[in-house]
Amino acid sequence: MKKDITHKFENVTGSISLDEIEIIAVSSKKNARVDLCIKANMNIPFAKIQLYSRDRFVDADACFDSAVDLGEEIERRWRLQAESEKLQARIEELEVQLRQGHHCSSFGMCQDAGEQLQAEIEALKGK
């Protein structure tokens, strides 16, 4: 994908590769607030989870636990998607190696290497 996300906060500017970002949910019971943040040298908030319509602390507090649960689920799914993309890239890399074959002096060694690649591909697909 190779896209960069640029941010400009007071005293802090820069960019982060979208391929490398990690999303975390940061909750504050004191403020009855849950933010989704990009984890970098500092947490960069980009979204607020708000499960209430009136700006009253009592409403925010009543929904706080659900907002935390939702934030943690979004964080978990982001991590799973990133892991899935890495696994898929590795599988594709191994499949290319398998299609290209192996250049070795003994057919037995090539066959063993091909079987090992196939076994690794199957193991990765099973995850």
N, C-alpha and C positions, 0 to 999 in steps of 0.2 A: 504494500500500500504506500509506504514512504511519504506520509504527510506529516507536517509539523503543526503543532498547536502553539500559537503565539499568545502570550499573556502580558498584561501591563497592569501591575498593581503599584500602589504607592511604594517607592523605593525598590521595587523588584520588577524586572522585566526579563523576558527571555522566550525561549521556545522549547518544546518537548516533542519528541517523535511520537506520533500516534501509535506506532508499532510497539513502542516500549513502555507506554504508560500503564500504571497500575491504579485502579479505582478503589478507593476505600470509603467506608461510611464513618463519619465522625459525629458522635452524638454528645450533646451537652444537656444533662438532666436539669442543671441550674437554669438554662435558658429554654428548656423544653424544645430543643431544636436538633434536627439531624441534617447534616450536609453531606453531599457526595463530593469527594475531593479527588484530585489527581495527586498521587503520592510522588513527591519529588524531594528536593532538599527541604522543602516545606510543604504543607498540605495546601493545595490550591483549590478552593471551593468553586464548583461550577454549577451546582444545583442544590436546592433546598427541598427536602421532603416535607410537605405540609398536607396533613390529612384532616384539616379543619378549614372552615370558611371565614369565621369571625376571628379577628386578631385579638383574642383574649387568652391570657395565660391558662386559665382553667380549661379551655377547650384544647389548647396545645398539650397541656399536661395529661389530659384524658386520653389523647391519641399517641403519646410519646412512645410507649412500648411497641405499638404497631408500626410506627415510623422507624424505630430501630430495627425491627424484624424485616421490614421492607428494604431498608438500606443494606442490611447484612446479606439479604437474598440477591440484591443487585450486584453487590461486591462479589459474592460467590459465583454468580453466573458470568460475570466479566472474566474472573479467573479461569473458570472452566472453558470459556470460549477461547481464551488465549492459549491454554494448554492444548485444546483440540486443534487449533491452527498449527501449533508447533508439531504435534504428532502427525498431522496430515502432511506437512512439509517433509518430515522425515520419511514417511511411507513413500511419498512420491520420489524422493531421492533414492531410496532403496530399490524401488521398481525400475527406475532408469538404469541403475547399476545392473540389475538382473537382466534387463532387455539387452544391454550392451554386451553382456557376457564377460568372461574373464580371459585374459591372455596369460596363460601359464603353460609350462612345459609338459605337464601331465594332465590327461583328461580327467583322471580321478580327483585331482586337486580342484579342478574347475567345477566338477560336479558337486563336490563337497561344499565349495564356496557358494555355489548357486543354491544348494539346499539350505545352507545357513542363512543366506539372505532371505529366502522364502519363509523360513521359520521365524525370522525376526519381523518380517512384514506381517505375518499372521498374528504374532504376539502383540504387535502394536495395534493392529485392527481390533483385537479383542479388548483393548483398554477402554 
